[in-house]
Amino acid sequence: MPVRGSVETLPVEFTSYVGRQAELATAQRLLTEHRVLTLTGVGGVGKSRLAMRITTAVRDGFADGAAYVELAELRNADLLATTVADRLGLYDQSGRAALDVIIDHLRERQVLLVLDNCEHLVADCARMVSALVAACPGVTVLCTSRESLGAEGEQLLVVPPMSVPEGVTSTADLTGYEAVRLLVERATAVVPTFRVTEHNQAAIARVCEQLDGLPLAIELAAVRLRSLSVAQLADRLSDRLSLLTLGRRSAPRRQRTLRAMLDWSYELCSEPERAVLARASVFSGGFDLAAARHVCRDEDMTPDEIPDVLDKLVAKSLLAAGESRYRMLETVREYGADRLRSDDQQRVARRHRDWFAGLTAAYEAGWMGADQVTWVERIQREHPNIRVALDYCATEPGQAAAGLRMANQLDVYWTVRGFLSEARLWLNRMLVTVPPDTPERVFAQRLMAWCALLQGDIEAGTAALETGTELADRVGDEVSTAYVTVGWGLANLFTHKESLARDQFAEALAVFREHGVAHGEGYAGFLHGLATAVTGDVETGRALIDERIQAGEAIGENFWRSWGLWALGITELFYGDEDAAERAALEAFRLQEQLGNRSAQPFAVHVIGAVAVRRGRMDRSATLSGIALRMWQSLGANPDRFGLFTTKILFYGNHALDVLGEAEYYRHYLYGNAMTWDQVLGYLLGESGTTPRENQLTKREHEIAGLLAEGLSNQQIAAKLFIAPRTAETHVGRILTKLGFHDRAQVAGWHAAQNPPA
């Protein structure tokens, strides 16, 4: 089951693509011969754009598609594997190293993994790539870097500058050069009447030659044509490059050329534009207007002036603007950081931290309401910036307490998005330096325990709870103590001490109610109800769970409500109505899907599968077991470690195995295990995002859909059916269009659904 978000996620291209046909063809050939290909070249030469084009051209040849990972935004090498896992759609809930989880996920897949901008993490990327290609025979890796990684089996493709004319040539011949075509296209974007003529062709040739065919330098130069003729531009470039050559002979020529263009663009900026360009370099992964207004302002520039300055930087091609966010090319960001005055660096870094600390505080305050999906998406979007802010707190003296507060405020986010290991990393870094009397230490130990327990690390979880208990006793804060008490209850549930857990949940819930802590009530409430039900008082347990579900409904809160519904499903499964159990579990699954809470969904699927056994639908139960176990695999988790949460219902799956027999059981199990995510949603909810109609396809298209389900590439399909590769490609495109799908994996899942085991 390819996990949603694992493939086909390429950055948005804001401008058209020009040239590079020779490099594209060479890269396609090399990727058929080598499993590691690194595009190298100077900054600004176009490695990232070429990598995107290569990915688009070859991804259909990989049965499980392509995964693109942007590394420019990553400043901490410790999070490299975590970042790659996230881009693969892996919600890591294991205590293992993230690289091991990635390897397990990719071991039997055919995937193109694209790592863009590796130069600042060369050694770490090399180790990861070498480990992946050694353990995963179907994985091919495409990297971009200013230098070789030195990975095992690496093949280098040096990306040269674009072709430039040598001297004056005819107008017709001039446009055959890539650099000229790029300059003309970008010039036309700023001066719509711009054309190549006999009068300007020599100057155009000079500009392209002076800029060494570097795409970024050409794009920056083209902006100058708003106010200069091409001849004037060529003259200005001649003067600037001559001066630069005299001053920086030690740097390679092409680096000097790009630096000259960046310098010139910078010098043509107003003082406010220069300040904003430099200050905006602190952002990672882009930023929105509100963040820029806070971080980039100063005594001489009010927040209201920032939007106009940003627009001017976009017009100068120093920023790119999307619908609601801005971003910098990494080369420009590095230049901006270099220009940030030393006396401004601390102030800007502090403002950046303060802005995102405000965001995490707002997230915490707004979590218990109807906007949880919006909040998760917003925090996910700003995750790279939050990492920068947390790193500032961890490295700047006296700031660890603020960092601990931020990590604590992201409590549920770490769980929903599967960043349990990252949460523990930040908590550990802050706890090492934070003063002993810091109040946030108690909740941090509770959160550390929660993450460890969910990863099955019972020893680390209980150690954190012991420390948290000592701190809570010393601080004397009832609410902090209650959170630690819930942690102990969870640990006891996981180790089959249900009665003790029930009493601990009851104790904590009373405190949360007294102090009006809605988040704590949600946390302790459903667990108290479940523990009460399974220890014999079913009616009271059911009433407690219903209370939590209704409380969530009243405020539009779905996270704890979904867990309440799951707990109700368990209770009804064991002691009540199987129809009610299925309704509750399906609703829990649906709410978890809205939140993207993958770590919770297999729990709900197990309940639905158990209901199928109760109804004598052993085939459906086996299929659902296949779905659930694939979910656990994508989390890197083992359901056996969750005590009451799973072990009391896993025996239903074992019963289905006994009834069906091994061969029949695994036919249905593998059917579920191979489903795409869209197909899982359709199977469980009956409302897949697409509703393909089988009779739309021709006989030949049905045949090709079957071959896609087998994982064949276009080339292999063509060979098997004795048709041209282009014909196979056309058929695949028509199948995708007719079925309303966007990738081959969806077709494979759909075909499996149309042809279930007999």
C-alpha positions, 0 to 999 in steps of 0.5 A, a space after each residue: 500500500 503506497 502511503 499517501 504523500 510518498 510519491 509524485 510530490 515535486 515543488 511548484 515551478 514558477 517559471 517555464 523551463 528552457 533547454 537541457 535536452 542533452 543533459 536530460 537524455 544523458 541522465 535518463 540513460 545513466 539512471 538505467 545503468 546506475 542506481 546512484 546519480 549525482 548532478 553536480 555543478 556550481 550554485 545557480 547552474 540549474 541542478 534542482 530544476 534539471 532534477 525535477 525534469 529528470 524525475 518527471 521523465 523517468 518516474 513512470 519507470 518505477 512501479 512505486 513512483 518517485 519521492 522528492 526530498 528538499 534538503 536545503 531547508 534542513 539545518 540539522 543533520 540529526 534530522 536527515 533520516 526523519 525528514 526523508 521518512 516524512 517525505 515518504 509518508 512514514 509516520 514513524 511510531 517505532 523506537 528504531 533509527 529512522 533509517 532502519 524504518 526507511 529501509 524496511 519500507 523501501 526494501 521491496 519497492 521500486 522507487 526513485 528517491 530524489 535528494 535535492 541540495 545535499 552539499 551541506 550534508 554530504 557525509 550524512 547523505 553519503 551514508 544514507 544513500 549507501 545504506 539504502 542502495 545496499 539494502 533496497 535493490 529496487 531503489 534508485 537515488 538521484 541527488 543534486 550537490 555542489 560536490 560529489 557525495 562519495 557514496 557507494 556506486 555513485 555516478 556523477 553528471 556534471 551540469 554545465 552552464 547553458 550553451 552560449 554563442 561565441 561571438 556574433 552569429 545570425 539571428 536565426 542561429 542565435 536562438 539555437 543557444 540555450 542561454 539566449 533562449 532563456 534570456 529572451 524568454 525572461 526578458 519578454 516576461 518583463 518587457 513584452 515587446 522584447 525581440 531578437 533583432 539584427 540590432 541587438 543580437 550582438 549585445 545578446 550574445 555578449 550578455 550570455 557569454 559574459 554570464 557564462 551561461 549560468 541560468 540564475 545569473 541570466 535570470 537576475 540580469 534579465 530583470 535589468 532590461 526593464 530599465 536598460 537596453 541589451 547593449 547597456 546591460 552588456 556594457 555594465 556587465 563588462 565593467 562589473 566583471 572586470 572589477 570583480 576579476 581584479 578583486 577575487 582572482 582566487 575564486 573559480 570564474 563561474 562563482 565570481 560571475 554569479 557573485 557579481 550578478 548577486 552583488 549587482 542585484 543587491 546594490 540596485 536594491 534600496 536600503 529597505 530591500 537589502 535589509 529585508 533580503 538579508 533578514 528573510 534568509 533566516 527563514 527555512 522552507 518559505 514564509 508568509 507575509 505575517 511572519 515577514 512583517 514581524 521578523 524583517 521590520 526595524 526602527 526605520 521600517 514599519 510592518 506595513 511597509 514590508 509587503 511593498 518591499 517584498 513585491 519589489 524583491 519578487 520583481 527583481 527575481 530575488 524572491 519567488 512568490 506563491 499564492 500565500 508564501 514566499 521562498 528564496 532559492 538556496 543560492 540567494 538565501 546563502 547570499 542574503 545570510 552572508 549580507 546579514 550584519 553581525 549586529 543584526 543577526 541576533 536580533 533577527 534570529 530572536 524575532 524569528 524564534 519569537 514569531 514561531 514561539 507565538 505560533 506554537 502557543 496559538 496552536 496549543 491554545 486553539 487545539 481544543 476546538 473545530 480548527 484542528 485540521 487547519 492547525 495541523 496543516 499550518 504547523 506542518 507547513 512551518 515545521 522547517 521554521 520551527 526547527 530553526 527556532 528550536 535549534 536557536 533555543 538549544 544553542 543560544 545561552 539562556 533560551 532552553 526554557 523557551 525551547 522546552 515550552 515550544 516542544 511541549 506546546 506541540 504535544 499532539 502534533 508530534 503524535 499526529 504527524 509521527 515525529 515521536 523521535 524528533 520530539 524526544 530529540 528536542 526535549 533531550 537537547 533542552 532538558 540538558 541545559 534548562 535550569 532545574 527549577 524550570 516549570 516546563 520540565 514536568 510536562 516535558 518528562 510526561 511528553 517524553 514518556 508519552 512518545 517513548 511508550 507509543 514507540 514501545 520503549 517501556 523502559 525509557 517511558 517509565 524512566 521519564 515518568 519517574 523523573 516527572 513524578 519527582 519533579 512534580 512533587 517538588 513543584 507541587 503543581 496539581 495539573 502537572 502531576 495529573 499529566 504525569 499520572 495519566 502517563 503512568 496509567 498509560 504505561 500500566 495499560 500497556 503492561 496489562 495492569 488495567 485496574 491500577 491504570 483505571 484508578 490513575 486515570 480517575 485521579 487525574 481526570 478529577 484534577 483536570 475537571 477541577 481546573 478546567 483543563 479541556 485537553 487533559 480531560 480529553 486525554 484522561 477521559 476516554 482512557 478512564 472510560 475504557 479502563 473502567 469498562 474492561 475491568 468490569 463496570 461496563 455501563 459506567 465505562 460506556 457512560 464515561 466514554 460517551 461523555 468524552 465523545 459528546 464533549 468533543 462534538 460540542 466544541 467541534 474537537 475531533 482528536 480526542 473524540 476519535 479516540 473516544 469513538 475507538 474506545 466505544 468500539 472496543 467496549 461494544 465489541 467486547 460487551 455490547 452491540 457489534 453494529 454499534 462497535 463497527 459504527 464507532 470504529 468507522 467514525 473514528 477512522 474517518 475523523 482520524 483520516 481528516 486529521 491525517 492521524 495515521 498512527 491511530 488508524 490501525 487501531 480502528 481497523 482492528 476493531 472493524 476486522 474483529 466485528 467481521 469475525 463476529 459476523 462470520 465474515 472471515 474473508 473480510 477480517 483477513 483483508 482488514 488484517 492485511 490493511 492494518 498490518 501494512 499500516 503498522 509496517 509504515 509506522 515501523 510499529 508492532 501492535 503486540 506491544 500496546 497491551 490492552 489497545 490491541 492484544 485483546 482483539 488480535 485473537 479475532 484475526 487468529 480465529 479467522 486464520 484457523 477457520 479459513 486455513 493458511 492458504 485461503 486466509 493469506 489470499 485475502 490478507 495479501 489482497 488488503 496488504 496490496 491496496 493503495 490508500 485510495 482503495 483502503 478508503 473506498 473499502 472502509 468508508 465506501 467514499 474513495 476520492 475517485 469512483 472509477 467505472 470499469 466499463 470506461 476502459 477498452 479491452 486493451 486498456 484493461 490488459 495494460 491496467 493488469 500489467 501496471 498492477 504487476 509493477 511493469 514499466 512502460 518499456 516492459 509493457 511495450 515489450 510484453 505486448 509487442 507495441 511501441 513504448 510511446 503507444 504504451 505510454 499513451 495507453 497508460 495516460 488514457 487509463 489514468 485520465 479515464 479513471 481519474 487517477 494521478 499515478 500508476 499505483 492507484 491503477 494497480 490498487 484499483 485493478 486489485 479491487 476489481 479482481 479480489 481473491 475468489 
